[in-house]
Structures are given as C-alpha cells and as structure tokens.
Amino acid sequence: MYLNCHTWFSLKYGVLSPQQLIDEAKKNGIQKLALTDIHNTSAYIEVARLISEQSVPLEIITGIEFRRDNKTAYIMIARSMKGFELINRHLSRLNSLKEEPELRAPQLEDSFVIYPWSQNTPSSLSENEYIGIKPQQAHLLYRVKNKQLIDKGVILQPVTFSSKIGYNTHRLLRAIHHNTLLSKLTPELQASPDEQMIPESELLKYYWQYPKIIANTEQILENCSMDIELGTNKNKKQLNNKASDHNELRTKSLEGFRRRYEHYNSYAMERLLKELDVIEKHGFESYFLITLDIIEFARHKNFAHVGRGSGANSMVAYCLGITEVDPIELDLYFERFLNPYRSSPPDFDIDFSWQDRDEVTKYIFERHGSEHTALLATYVTFQGRSIIRELGKVFGLPKEEIDKIVREPDRYANSDEISGLIFRYGKRLQDMPRNLSIHAGGVLITEKPIYTYTATDLPPKGFPITHFDMFSAEDIGIHKYDILSQRGLGHIKDSVGLVRKNKGVSVDITRTDKFKKDEKIRALLREGRTMGAFYVESPAMRMLLGKLKCEDYITLVAASSIIRPGVARSGMMREYIYRHHNPDDYQYLHPKMEELMKETYGVMVYQEDVIKVAHHFAGLDLAEADILRRGMSGKYRSRKEFERVEEKFFINCKQKGYPEAIYKEVWRQIESFSGYSFSKAHSASYAVESYQSLYLKAHYPIEFMVGVINNFGGFYKTEFYFHEAKRYGAIIQAPCVNTSEYLTSINGKEIHVGFIHLKSLETKLAHRIVSEREKNGKYTGLQDFIERTIPGPEQVYLLIRIGAFRFTGEEKRALLWQARLYYGKKEKSKTKLPGGDMFHSKMKTYSLPDLDHIPFEDAFDEFELLGFPLCDPFLLLPENSLLPLAAKDMPRYLKKSFSITGYLVTIKNTRTKDRKSMFFGTFIDKNGDFFDTTHFPNTANKYPFRGAGFYNIEGKVVEDFEYPMIEITKMEKVPMVDRDKLRQQTLSINGVN
C-alpha cells in the first residue's frame, strides 16, 4: 500500500538509508512497495542488492516523484523495465533542459501516474492516472460529490522518515537546502510529520469506507513488476559482432606479441593464448577492443597517455599497446587481472593529460552514442567539520562560535543546548548523501540504452552522468572505463615540446627500456633529487628513495607501493628497507612465503601478494582470494561475504598445520592493507611515467621545470619549481610585455615568467598583450602599450611594479608617475577601440624629482604580485639572523645539536598512535638544498608553524638508513627585512627627512 517511499537519495529531503527503509518494511510487515525518490533513481539497485543478500521477503517497484516549486506535481511508477526506461528519459530530458516538470505528466506507456489531491489535480484523467488520497484527507471524502475522485483514488502515504528524530533530521536537511534558519523554515518547504511507515492494517483503517481506493492501490502494486538482474554483464558486448571481435582481438594480440617479444618465448606465447581463451570464455573481447579504440584515437591525436589498472597484469593489454608494462618482466600475477571465477571485466585506468581528457571523453560519446554512454556519478556526503558548519548556521550561531566548535569539538560538544543538538544530529547526517557529483573518470558504455537503468543529470561539463555510483554500477553489472586526467602527462608532453623548440632535439619519450639503464636517472633516484617527477617528488617519496638508495625499476615499483599508508603503518615499510639492504639478515615467516614473495623479501607489498598468499598459503580458491583482495582495497561492500572468507582463511591455515603465531602474523600483514592496498601493475605503470619524467629532468632540466610550472599540478608551490630551475642554471626573468607569454616560456637558459602568475592581471588583457604584440610588433614604450591594448589604470600600475616595462630603461617610479599623469587627463580616459588613436599624441615628459630605489624593492613587489620573490629569498633576511650551518653539514652532526635557518617548503600533518598531532617539515637552506624535519607532539604544540617564510631551527640530527633529518627541539619564525624601515634608512642616507 506504499506507493511513495523515499530514501536519503531524495537529497536533503529523505533521511532513511536503503537498509533503514528495508528494516521499516520488515518491521511493519510490508511485502511490496514503490521506491519513488524525488528526481532520483539511485536507490533501487542498493535496495535490491540488500534484499537479495539478506533474503528479505520484500519486492520493490520503482518510479520517480516529480516536484515543481517544492510541491509534488505527480508520481510516476513503472509497470515494467520498459516503463522505467521511459520515466528515466523524461526526467533526463528535464534535467538536460534545466526545467521543472509541468503540473500534468506526459503520457508514457507502461507507467502509472499519481497526482496528489489538491486544487491542481487534473479534472479529467487517463486510464493510467490516479489521484493520491493521504490518510489525513480520507475523512473529507464524504463531502466530495466528484465520483471520479473515488473511482480514481489511491492510498498515498509518503514515507520519508521513521521517527520524531528522523522528522527533526529532515527539517534540518530542508533548512540546509534552502539556506535558511530552522526557525524560519515554513511548512510548505518540509514534509508532514506523519510521513512514516505503519502496518498496512492500521493504514487501511483510514480508508475502510472506500474499498475502491484500496482496490486501486492493490491493482497498481500487482500490475507492476521490475526484473532487476544484479551482476549480469550489461556493458556493450560487441564492438562489431562476436566472431569479428574474437578474430580481431586474437589477430591484433598476436601482431603485438611479435612486436613486443622479438625473441620467441614459448612461456610468453603459452600465457598469451591462455589469456585469450579466458577473455573469450567470459565474453570480454569488446571490453578490450573498446579500450584499444580509445588508445588508438589518442595516438592519432598525439595525446600522451598511460594505461594502468589491473589490466596491466595482462599480456594481451601489453601486446595491444593498452599498457607499457611487461607482465613477464615483472612477473605480474595473471589471476589479479582475470581468473576463471571472476564475472566482472578487468579494470583499465587510462590516464590522459588534463588538457586532452575532455576531447577523449567527447570521442567516446560520439563513437558509442549518447543513448548508450554516460559518466559515472559519485555522491558527496555530509562529513565532519562541514556538518558542524551547516548545522551551526541553521541553528543561528554566529560564525565566530561555529569556528570555535570546529576547532575544538571535544571541548564544545555539550557546552550548551545548541552545541548538544549540533553533535547529536550531526551523527545522523554523517555519510548521508548531500549532492550528486562526477566520478573522477568513470565512463559507462552499455549494451541497452543507459536509461534502462538510470535517469541522468547534465552538469556544467556537458556530459550526462548517471544517478548511481560505482558500487551500484558494479552491483547491477555495468563496469566502468576509467578515463582519467593528470598533470604529470601534461608536463611530460609540454616538456618534450619545449626541448624541441628550445634545443632542436626530438625526444622519444616512449623509450623506457633505455631510460631504465640511464646513469643520470639512477643518480637522481639514489639521491632523491626527484622534484617535479611524477609520483616520486613528494618529501616522503624523496626520503624513501634516499633510504632505499633506489637505482632500478623493480625497486622503484616497490617504492611506489610500500609508501602507501597500509604498508607504512604496519611497520612493513621499514622492514622492507632493512631487508633490501640486508638480504642475508632476516628469516622468512614460512618457506611458502619465501617461495611466493622472494622478490619483496617476504614482505607483502602489493594486492597481488594478498591473492598469492590467500590462494597458495591459505588454500582459498581464486574467487575467495579475490574477495579478500577487494575487501582489503576498500572496494567490496559485502561484509558478510568478506567475514566468511576471513573465517575460512583461519580454518584452512589451522588444517594445514601452520603454527598459530605464523598464520596470525600473516593475517596481520594482510589486514594492514585495509583500504590502502596497491596493485603491482598500478605501481609499475606509475614507475614507467616516473622514468619518463626523470629522463627529461636528468637531460633537459630547465625545459622540464617549465613544463611542470605550466601544468600547475605538482606537489609543491610554483615558487619552488622556479627555485629548482635556478639550481640547474636557469635565469628567471620577471614578466615583460615584450618577451613574456601567457604561460611561462623559455629561451636558451632564460625563463620568462608567464602573465598567468600575476595574481590580479585580467586574463583577457594577458592574452591581448600577447596577441597584439604578435600581430603588430613589440611595444615601443608605455604610451604605445596603453594605446594598443587599452588596459585600465590599475592593470598598468601592477605591470609597471612587476617590471614589465624595464625594456624602456626607466625606473618603476618614473613610469608610475607617467602612467598616473596619463590617466589623470579626462580626454585620455575615454573608452577607445583596441588599436589606439588614428593620430597619436606623444605623452608629455615632466621633470621629476630624484626617486630613491630602496634595496629589494623588486622582491617586495614580486612577493605581493606573484606570491614569491624571483631573487634568492635569503637575501631578505635581516643582518645577523641567518644561522651559519647548512644542510650539507648534517652528516657531521649526527646525534648532536644542530641549528639552521630554513625557508619553509611544505608541511605534512599526521597523528601518532594515540591520536596526537605531529608534523614533518621540508625546508630549503641558504644554499638552496632541501632538508627535512620531524616535529613530535610536545614540540609541535610548543613551537607551531606560523605560515610561509623563514624559521630558525634547533634540534638533533638523526639518521634512518643513512638519510639525515632534524628532530626539532625549538623553532621560531624569523621576520624578513621591513620594507618601511628600509625606505626610511634609504631616505636618511640620502639626506631626506
């Protein structure tokens, strides 16, 4: 009897999770209901999955509640999957047009329509249209003479929450949605307090006089049936036809094999044929061919790309050129990629440059059609501090009080009634979906139209997105293609172009086999000089490479994985480093562990290790081992299934006669992966890209750093990439209207800072400066520039201050005088067309007083306008404040006190096991060398970081695997020289009072 049930996917309206809705149905003895979220179709898959897993005697039918002006216009319920598709198309059309529904529903086959009884209820109804009578309205029917109302009436008891607390939570969500105080939330903007589920017997009491209404409601429920098939493959099954796809995949794989493996390898051929057989058995040919088609489009467009994901475990993928990782070389585990028990296709992540990804996505939509293609959604959920801020606002707290609660939640949790309510209801909002968003890269390509399974939204990016997330997509059997973007590929591509332009050299960036043997790259890795290089530039990674003395591909692949939190926190990262340097000074947990993981010294490092150990050590079958792997990687939702496999792991180990201490330690290591495990194929793919970056840095460091700067995606602030370029001999030039481009450019060893880095420069003017110069030649002076580009006065002033007119040979202050005098004249301030006057009047010159130039004036302007100075920042320290020691002195002070002045680069926040805050700092010293610091909780609280700038640091030098760091005992910020004091000193020296 329930035709209008909401879950929390009725965003900022419903409060029941799918599980809670099922629990309500069980509690009230409901065996069939209509799931009709407001403008959303996401919940039905998860509800169906939970019903199946828990064997709940509950059937669901699906539909959508359409609203206009915050009121229900009508509810559409699907009689079948065909009806559901048509309803989804209707909502998708409205979403794409950004329109609200009309008050009258469209006529769609295989669907029912219910209009709530109100003054807007249509006077005449079609056969499939009904009027919803709410329980509190039933007693009014005796006064109504309209026979149609009874004949076409149905029970309409919306379900939105399950208790008074749920109702209060709903009201808070509505206040958040409408950005209003809870006290000002009007009844029209919220549900009625009685929108709860009650037993059918109680519900029917309201309608005992109207059997026709009861019969109509039963008829709708009986005539609707949804065939929701979970788990069956719904991806596009054929690129052409099955036989053609099979032949094409086999032919192209064998061609690639001959190209990849010049010397015939019988083992490799045997493995390739085995993979092809498994792929054919599962019917995944089209998945590979569609991915290959995307790669071939990228090659045709000369787009940089990297194929990774578990598909990189596959020889087929390597032979097709989808990935550049050789699974034979790395002994990648085929069963991690695909095994006979796996029903889902392998996971291909294809990374493109952030500049190219949208064009690739557009191609996929055009190639496969918008009927069958959509981007995958994800849900932004209510979390932590944002909940406190939202609830604080609707309760009417001032911002200052909300900030206090956010900063010190433990202190204010129950300090008064309002804060108590914030934390009480905050727990109910935690993890609740807040709004629909776009998955980082998931693209779905389905055999049937996408509307068979979901309605779509159309975000500003212009590509439609589903209403369900990756978990529900997998549950129903639609598996994504990950089309991702990253800045690393962008800086590689741009760097190659800069090398060609600046040095006339064409770099073949695909020669990673050559790069792995390059001595210059080996030195960068060994010494941790990897700033700018993809995936290996963070302070933690530089430190790890230094500790490992990493020189080779295999070690770099391992490093990419052991730095992940799971391995690091379990203590196995440190153990790996120790065993790497002391290969004869440790014992394997068990001979089987030596056999399985000799390459990683018996330490579980990769997801593949979990599968190997679960299968070969604990005797789980490959399907069970994959369940374990998925659970540890945070991608599996069935805790019940996971717990069953976990239990079997211990039973099997005990039956095999392993000592309890051994198999418990093996499980501890597996468990440490939880949520953080990393595929070896992923690591290997990342390492290939790291080698490409490192080759460019080793041989063309200045061009490489400009490529990194222009892609704005590195670990560090832009300032430090300019700093790194200077260390390799670059000369950094401030923006100049006659030499700079919009992006940073290079000429020989000179790097010209791009206009994009000027904080307040208008983008249109920046582009106009370049285009006008290219069209009509260089600017001859300030007046010529103004008359040709027509900038506002403030724009000219900041260009003067950054030194963009230094080619004139005039001082900044003289130029500022000229500009102010020019703009001060009314006739010169009138709007002009670009191109200037037909007759140029020469700017008058005036006799100006001597203008004193204070030391470091340019650096202060650069700080203000760029955010960093282009000179050595240490020149801006006051006299006698620079401590004498440098980073290179640290090895001589091992376990001794050490004092140094550092310029802050970055900070990493973390917590100790007892949840206390601590930090790791990275600084540069007076010579431009990096050094790292550790700030344990006691000193972190006593000597906190106080923003960017200089710090005098005292501490003890410690060493971990020959990598020195400073354990902080004291730290204080050092102010830079004062600009006003310098000006006064300069004026005083020159005799000006």
N, C-alpha and C positions, 0 to 999 in steps of 0.2 A: 504493500500500500504506500510505499515511499517512492515518489516519482521525482524528487528534487533533493538529492543528497550532495552536500558539499564536503570537500576535504580542504586541507590547508593550501591546495593548489588553486583554490579560489583566492587569489593572492590578496593579502591584507584584508581578508574577509572571513574565510573559514579557518577553524583552529584545529580540526581533527586530522591527525596523520592518517594515512591509509590503514595502518594497523589499528588505530583507535576506532575508525569507522567500522572495521570488521568486528572489533570487540563489542561495539554498541549493538551491532546486528545480532551477534551471538547472545548477548545479554537479554535482548528483547524478543528473541525467537524469530527474527526476520530471516526468511529464506531466499528472498529475491528483492532487489532494489535497483533503482535507476541512479547512476552516478552522473550528475549534471553540474559540474563545476562551472563557475562564471567565466565565460570567454577562455576556457582552458580545457585541454583534453589529455593532460599528462597522467592523471592518477590511475586510470583504468588498468594499465599494464602492471603497475606495482600491486594494486589490489588483487588482480588475477594471479600474480605470482604468489602472494602471501596465502591466498585461498588454496592454491594448489599445494604449496609446501606444507600447510597446516591441516590439509584435508577438512576444511570448513564446509559445512553444508549450506553454502551461500552461492547464489547465482547473481551476476551483475549484468545489467544492460547499461548502455551508455548514451549520452547526449550532451547538450550544452545549454546553459542558461544564458540568454542574451539580455543585456541590460542597456537601457537608454536613460540618461540623466539620473543615474544612481537608482533607477527603479527597474524591476523585471518587466521587460517588454513581452517576452514569451520564452517558453522552454521547449526545445526540440529534442525528441527522443528517437533513437534509431530503431527500426524494426529488425534490421539486419546489418551486416558489414557494409552492404551497398548503401543503405541509408546513412550509416555513419560517415562514409566517404563523402556523400553529398552535403551533409551538415558541416563536415570539416571544410569542404570547399567554400561554403557560404561564409563561415567565419574567416577563413583565409582571405577571401575577397574583401571583406570589410576591413580587416587588418591592413591589407596592402593599400587600400584607399584612405586609411585613417578615418573611417566613417563609423558612426554609431548605427545600430540597426534601426530600421523603420519600426513603427508600432505593430505593423502587420507582417507576419512571417511569409517568406516566399513559399510557393508550392513545390515541395520536394517529394519525390516518390520514396516509398519505404521509410516513412517517418511519421511520427505523431507530433502535434503542436498543442501546447497547453498555454492558454492566456490566463493570467491571474484575474480573478473577478474584481473589476474596478470600473470606473467611469469610462476607461479607454477600451474596455472589452468590445471586440467587433460585434456588430448586431447580427450578422449572418456568418455561419461557419461552414467550412467544407467538411467532408466526411471524416478526414483525419484530424480535425481540430476540435479541441475541448476547452472547457472553462474550469480552472482550478479553484476549488472552494476550500478555504482554510478552515480548520476546526472552529475558530472563534467567529467565523462568518456563518456557520451552519444554522444557528438559531434564527438568523434573519431571513432564511429562505421562505418561511411560511407567509411572509408579507409580499413576496415577489410573485407576480402573475405571469411572468415570462416563462412559458413552458420549455423553451429551448435551454434555459439555464439548468433545469433539472435533467433534461434529456441528454445534454452535452456536458454535464458536470462531472468532475473527477475530484478525488481527495488530493488536496495539495497541502502537505505538511512538510515544509522545508526542514532539513537537518543541517545545522551549522556548527553546533557545539553540543556538549553533553552535560553541562552543569552550570551553576551560577558563576563559578570561577571561569569556566570556558566563555560564558557570556561577557564577563568583565574583560577577558583577554581579547575577545572580538571587538569590544568597544575601543580598547587601546589601539588595536590594529587600524580601526577606522579613523581614529584621531591622527595616527601617524600618516595614514594615506592622504588625508585631507589637510595635513599640516596645521592642525588646529588644537586648541586646548581641549582636554577631555570635558571640561565643564561647559564648553560651547558646542559640543557635538549634538546636533539636532536629531530627533527621532527619524527623520527621512534618510539620514546617512548611515543608519545602523539597522541590524536585524531586530525582529521582535524577540523578547526574552524567552518565548516558548518554542523557538526553532530547535527542538530536541527530539530525539527518537524515544518513543514509548511503545509498549507492547501493542500489537495490532488489535487485540481485544479491547483495549482502552481507547484506541484511536477510533474504532468503528462505532463506539457509543455515541460519538458526536453526530453520526450520520444514520442512526437506526431508522429514522423516518423516511430515508431516501435510498432505497435499495438500488435504484437505477445508478446513482452516483457510485455506490460500492461496486456494482457490476461493471460500469465503465472503467473503473480503475483496475479491476481484475483483468478485464479484457486487454487493456494496454500491456500489462505485465505479461500476460500469457502469449500475446502476439509478437512480443519482442524476444529475439534470441541472438546472442553475439557469439560467433565462433572465433574465440580468441586463441589462436595457436601460439603457444610460447615455445621458443627455442628452435623452431624450424627456420632454415636459412631463407631469408627474404631479400637478400641482396640481388642485384642484377645477375642472373645466372648465365647469360650468354652474351658475348660481345657480338658474335655473328650467329653461329649455330653450334651445337655441342661437338659435332665431328670436326668442324672447321676450327673451333677453338682448341680442341685437343691437338690437332695436327700442327697448328700454328705455334702453340706453346712448346711442343716437343721439338719442332724444327729450329725455332729460334734459340732454345736452350742448348741444343747440340752445336749450333753455329757458335754460340758464345763460349761453349766449353773448349772448342778448338782454338778460339782466340785467347782465352784466359790461360789455358794449360798447353803451352807449346809442346812440352814433352808428355807423351801419352802416359796417363796414370790410371792403371786398372782399378785401384781402390776408388779414385775420384769418379770414374765413369760408373762404377757399380753404385756409388752413393747417389749420383745424379739420376740414374734410372729408377732407383728406389724412391727418391723424392717425387719424380714424375708420376710414378704409379700411385703413391699416396694422394697426391694432388688430384689425380683423375678419379680415384675412388671416392673422394669427398666432394667432387664436383666444384673445385675451387679454381678451375682454369681461368674463368673470366676475371676472378679477383686479381690474378697475376697480370693478365693481359690489359686490364683497365689501368692498373698501376704502371705498367710498361708504356701504355699510350700516353699517360701523363708525363712520364720521364722523357719520352721522345718529343713531345711538344716543347718541353723545357729545353732540350738540346737544340731543337730547331730555332728557338728564340734566343739561344745562347744565355739561358738563365743558369746561374750557379745553383747547385742543389746537392743534397746529401740524403741518401736513403738509409734509414736505420730502423729500429724496432726489432721485434723478434724475427721478422722476415730476413734480417741479415744473418741469421743462423742457416740460411738456405743456400745451397749451391745453385739452385735454379735462379734465385734472385741475383746472385753474383754473376752467373753466366749471362743473364739477360741485361745486366748493367743497372739493375734497380739499386744495388748497393755496390760499394767498393771494398767490402770486407770479405776476404777469402776465408771461408769457414774451414777449409782444410789446413791452412797455415795456423789458424788459431784454435783448431780442434773444437770448433763450436758445436754444441750439442744439438743434433737434429731434432730430438724429441722436444726441446724447448720451443722449437718453431712449429712443429706439426707432428702429431702422433696418431696412431690408428684410433685412439679413443676420443680424440678432440673433435667436437662438432662445429666449432667456430673457425673461420679462416684466420690465417696468421695476421699479425699486426704490422703494417708498414707505416712508418713515420717518414714522410718526405719533407725535408727542410728546404725552404727557398729563402732567398733574400727578402727582407721586409719590403723592398721596392718592387718585387716581382710577384709576390704571393697572390695578390688580388687578380692579376691577369690570368694566373694559372686556375684560380677558382672560377673565374668567368668562363674559361675554356671548358672546364668540366660541365658547367651548367649548359653551355651551348652544345657540347658533344652528346650529352645524355638526356637533355631536355628538362625543363623546369618541372614537368609532370612527375619526374622520377628522381629529382635531385633536391637536396636541402642541406643546409648546415645544421649541425647538431647543437642543441641547446645545453645550457647548464643553468643551475639556479643559484643566484646569490642569496645567501641565508643570513638571518639575523645572528650576529655574533658579538660576544664580549662587550667591548667598550662602546660600540655603536648602539647597542641596546640601551645602555645607561643613558647615552646622549638623547636617543629618541624618546625614551620614557620620561627623562627629566624635562624635556621640552613640553610634552603633552600634559604633564602634571604642573607645569607653570614655573619650574625652578629657573632662577636667573643663571646665565652662562657661568658665572664665577663659581656658583655652588656645584653645578654639573661638573666643571673641571676638577674641583676638589674630590668629588666622588670617583671620577675616572682615575685620578692619580693615586688615590688611597682607598680603594674599595673596601678593604678589610676594616679600616677604621670607621667608615661611614655606613657600613652595611645595615645597621639597625640603630642609627643615631637618632632617628625620629620616624614618625609615621610614614612620611612620603618616601624617604630612602628605603624603609622596610618594604613598601609596596613596589618600588623600583626593582629590588632584588628578588622579591617573591615572584612577580610576574615576568621578570627578566629570564628566569629559569624556564618559564613556559614558552617564551619566544625563541630561546636558544635553538639553533639549527632549523628553525621554521623557514620555508622558502619566502623570500622577500620580493624578488623580481626575476624575470627571465633575462638571461644573458646568452652570449655566444660562446660555445666551447672553443678552446684555443685553436683547434684546427680540424675538428671532425667534419667530414663530408659524407653524407649518406647517398647511395645510389641504389634504388630499389627496383625489383622486377615489376611489381604492380605500382600504380601511381602512389606517391608518398601520402596522398590524402586518405588512402585506405587505412592508415594507421594514426594519423595526426592532422590537426589543423596546423597552420604555420603563421608566424609573425613576420613582419618585414621591418627589421631595424634600419637605422640610417645608412648602414653599409651597403644596402641594396640587394642582399641575397636572403631569401626566405630561410627561417630557422624553424625547427620542429618545436613541439611543446614538451617533449620528453628528453631526459638526459642520457648519458652514455650507458648507465646501468640498465635503464628501462629499454633502451635500444638493443642491448645485448640480450636482455630477457626475452624480447619478442623475436629476436633473430635477425636484427639489422646491424651489421658490423661496419664500423666507420673506416674511411680512408683518412689518415691524418695528414692534412696539407698544412704544414706549419711554417712560420716565418721566424727568422733570427737575424740578428745584426752581424753575427760572425761571417756568414756567407757574403753579406753586403760589403764588409770591409776587405774580404779577400778579392772579390770581384773588382772593387774600386781600386785596390792597391795594384792589381795586375795592370789595370788601365793607366794608372799613374806612372808605373815603371815604363810602360811602352811610350807614354808621352814624354816623360822627363829624361829617360835614359835610352830610348830607342831600342829596348830589349823586349822581346815577346817571351813571356814565361808560360811554360806548360805546367799548370798547377795540378794536373792530374797525376804527375809522376811521383806518387807517394813511395813507390818502391825505391826510387833514387833518394828521396828525402830521408828515409829511414837509415841510410848509411852516411848522411852528411855530417861531417865532424863539427861544423859550426852549430848545427842544430843540437847535436849531442852536448855541446858545451853549454848552450842556453838552458837545456833541460837539467843538466847536472848541477848548475849553479842557481837554478830557479829564476833566471832572468827572462821571464815569460810574459811580462806585462804587455797587454794588448792581444795576446794569442788566445784564440777561442778555447774556453773551458779550463784553461790552465793558468789563468792570470791572477786569480784571487790570492790574497795573502795566505790563506790556509793551503791552497794548492801549491803556491811557490814554496812554502815551508815544507810540505810533504815531499815535493820533488827534491828539495835540498837534502832532506833526511834520507831519502832513498838513494841519493846520488844517481837518479834515473838517467839512463843513457839510451834506452832501447824501446822499441814499440811495445813489446809484451809487458814491460814494467809500467809504461805509460797507460796501457789499457787497464792494468790492475789499479793503478793510482786513481784513475777516473771513477773507480767503483769503491775502493776502500775509504775514500774521503766521505762517502755518504754517511749520514748520521747513525744508521743502524750498526754498521761495522765499527765505526769510530767509537760509539758509546759503549759497545760491548767489550772494548779492550782489545779486539782482534786486529784493529789497525796497527796498534803499537806492536802487537805480536808478529804481524806480517813484516813490519820494518825490521824487527830484530832477526827474524828467520832469514830475511833477504840478505842481511849482512853476515849472518852466522849459520850457514846452511848445514853445518855438521854439529850444531849445539842445541838440538831440540829433538823431541820424540813425537811421533805421530800418535794421536789418540788410539788408533787401532790400525792394523795392517790394511784393512779395507779402505780406510781414509787416505792412506798413503797411495794406494792404487788409484783412487778416484781423483785426488787433488794434489798430485806431486808438483804440478806447475805453480800452485799457490801455497806451497809449503804446508799443506794440510789445513789451511785457513779457508773457511767458506767466504767467498768474496762476491760471487755472482748468483743471480736467480737460478742459473743452470746448475749450480752446486747444490741447491735445495732439491732439485729434481733428481740429480745423481744420487745424493745421499738417501733421499726418501725411497728411491727405487732399488738401488743396488745394496745399500747398507741396511735399510729397514724393511725391504721386501714389499713395499707398496707397489701396486700396479701404476702404469704411467698416468692413467686418468686421475688416480688418487694423488699421485705426486704433483700433478698439475694443479689440483685443488689446493694443495698445501702451498705451492708456489704463488698462486693467485691470492690466497689469503694473506701471505706474508708481504705481498706487494700492495696490499690495500685495495685490490680490485675485485674482491669476492664478497658477496653480501650474505650468503647463507651460513651463518654461524653454526647452525645445526649440522650442516654437511661438513664444515671445517672441523668441528669438535669430534665428529665420528672418525675422520681421518686421523686426527691427533691421537685419539684413543687407540686406533689400530696401530699407529707408529709404536707406541709403548708396548702393546701386546706382542707385536712381531719381534721387537728387539729382545724382549724377555724370552720368547720362544727360541730365538736364535742363540741364546745363552750368553749374550753380552753382559758384562758387569753393569750393575745399575748405575754406578757413578759415570761410566763411559757414555751410556746412551742418554743419560740426563744432561751431560755436558754437550753432547751433540745436539740435543733438542734446544738447549740454551742458546747455542750459536745460531741455530735456525731461527729461533724466536727473536733474536736480536735484529733480524732483518725487517721485522714487522713494520709495514708502511714505507720502508726505505730501500727495499732490495732493488738491485740494478742488473739488467741483463748484460751479459758479456758482449753480446752483439751491439748493444747501445754504446757501451764503453769503447768498443773497437771502432765504431763509426765516428764517435766524438774524437778519438785519437787520430783518425785519418785527417779530420778537419784541423785538429791542433797542429799536425805536421805541416799542413799547407800554410797555416798562419806563421808557424815558426820558420819555414823556409823563407818567406817574404821578410820576416824580421831579421833573420840572420844575414841575408844578402842585400836587401833593399830597405833598411830600417826607417829611413826618413819617409819614403813613399808609403811604407806600411803604416806608420803612425798617422799620416794624413788620412789614409783610408779608414783607420779606426776612428779618428776625430770626426770624419764626415758621416759616420754611421751611428753616432750617438748611443751606442749600446754596450759599451764596455763596463767593467766592474767599477772603474774609477771615474772621478770627475774629469771633465775635459782638460782642466789645468794640468793634470799630471801626465796626460799624453803629450801635451806640448813640452812639458819638462823632460819626458823620456826622449823626445825627438832632439832636444838640445843636447842630451848626453851623447847622442850619436852624431853630433856636429852640425845640426841644423841651426840656421839663423832665423829667429822668429821676428817677423815684421808685423807691426800693428796694421789694422785696416787702412787702406788708402783708396780713394775714389778712382785713381788711375791705374792701379795694379790688382786690387782685390776682386774676387768673385763673390757670389752669394755664399757658396761653400768655401772652405779653406783650400788654397791652391799651393802649388809648389813650382819653383823654377830653379833648377840646379839644387843648391843647398838652402835656398831661401824659402821659408814657408810664410805665406801671406795669410793672415787670419781672415776668415770669411766674415762678411757682414752679418751672417746669421747669428754670430756670437755677441753682437751688440744688443744688449738687453732691451733697450727702448726704441731701437730703429724699426720703423714701419716696414713690413715685409714688401709691400708694393713699391716703396721707394728704393729698397735694397735691390730689387730686380730691375727697376727703372734705371738706376745708376749704371748697371752693367750693360743693359740693352742699348741705352743712349750712347754709351761710350763705344760699343761695338759698331753702332750704326754711323756715328758722326765723328769718331775720333776722340782722343784723350781731351780731358778738360784743361784749359789753359790757366785757370785760376778760380778764385772763389766766386766772382761775379758770373763767369762763364758757366760754372756748375749750377748756380742758383737759377739762372735764366733758362738753362736747358732741361733741368729736372723738376723745377717748381716745388721745392720742399718747404715745409713750414719752418719757422724760425727755430723752434726747439730742436728739430731734427738737424738743422745746420750746426747749432751750438754743440750738440753731442758729437757730431762728426769732427768738428774742429778740436774738441777736447781729446778725442781718441787719437788725434794726429793724422786724420785722413787727408789733410791739405799740406803736409810737410814738404811735398814736392815744390811748393811755391817758395820755400826758403824763408818764410816769415814765421815769427813766433806765434804761438797759440793766442796769446793775449791781444796781440795786434790784430789777428784775424777775427777774434771775438768782437773787438771794437768796430771793425769794418762791417761785420755782419749786423750788429745792433744798429749802427748808423743807417745801413741799407734798409733794414726792415722798419726803422723808425719813420721813414718818409712814407706818407699816405699813398702817393702815386705808385710807389714800388710794392705796396702791399695788396694791390688789386689782383684778382684772380686772372691768371694767364693760361693760355693753352701750352702744353708741352712743346718745346721748340724755341720759346723766348720771343722777344720783340723782333719786328722786322728791322727796326733801326736801333742798334744797341747804344745806350748812353753809358759812357765809361764811369765806373764807380770812382767817386772823388776820393782823393787821398788827403789825410789830415796829419798835422804834426802832433805826434803822440808823445807823452812823457816816457822816460826810460821805464821799462817794465821789467822788474826783477823776476828771475826764474828761480824758484826755490828748488833745492835738491829733491829728487824723486817725485817731482810734480806729475810726471807722466805715469809713474807707477800708481800714485793715488787715483788718478783719473781712470786708469785701467782697472783697478780694484772696483771702482764704482760702476763702470760701464760694461766691463767684461766679467767681473766677479773674481778676477785673479790678475796678478801683475805679469808682465812679459819679461821683466828682468829677474835676476836671482832674488827670490823673496828674502833671503838672509841679509841683503843689503838694507832692509827696512828695520832691522833690529837696532835699538839704541846702543851706544858705545858701552862696552864692559858687560853687556848682558849675555853675550854668546859664550857658552862654556867651551873649553878647548878641545875636549875629546870628540872623536868621530866614530862612525860605525865600524870602520876598518880596525879600530883599536880593541874591539870587544873580545876577540880570542885571547888577548894578553891579560885580560882582567877576569878570566874565568873564576867563578865563585868569590869574586871580590866586588867591592863597592864601585859603582860606575856612575858618572854624571855626564849628561849630554843634552844639547839643545836640539829639539826636533820640531819639524813643521808637519802638522797633522795631515795624514793622507786619508785614512778611513778607520772606522771603529767597528768591531763585531761584538754584539751583545750576546751573552749566553747566561746560563744558570748552572749552579753547582747541583749535586745530587740532592741537597737539602733545600733547593729552590732559591738560593741566594743569588743576587745579580753579580756577575763579574764581566770583565771585558778583555778583548785583545785589541791592541792598537798597532797601527802601522804608520811610521813617520819617515821623512827623509832628513838627512843631516846636512851640514854645511857644504859637503862635497857632492850632494845630490844622491847619495847612496841610501837605500832602504834599510830600516831596522824595525824589529817587532818588539812589542811589549806585552806583558801579562799583568793584569790588574785584578788581584784576588779581592773577595768581598770587603775585607776590612779596609784596604787602601782605596778600593773603588768608591766606597762611601765617603771616605775622608778627603780624597783628592779627585773629585769628579772631573770629567771633561767639560769644558766651558766653550764649546764651539770651535770653529776653524781657527787656525793660527799657530803660534809658536808656544812650546812648552819646555820648561827646564825640568829635566827628568833625573831622578836619583833612584838607584836600585842596585840589584845584584845580577851579574851576568851568569846565566845558567846555560847549559848546553844539552840538547837532546839529539842523539845520533849526529853529533858534530855540528848541529845547527844552533847558533847562539841566539839568545833572547834576553831581555831585561825584565826581571821581576821587580815591579815598581814598589818602592818604599815611600816615595814622596814625589809629588808632581805639582807644578804651579804654572799658570799661564803667564806668558811674557808679552806685554803690550808692544806694539810696533811704535816707531817714532811718531810723534804727534805732529800732524800737518800744520796746525795753527802755530805751535811753538817754533817749528822750522821757519815758517813765514816771518814770525816776529824776529827771530835770530838773523834772518837774511836782511830784513829791513834795517835792523840795528847795525849790522856790519857795514851796510851801505850808507849809514848816517841818516836814515829816515826814521822820524819818531812816530 
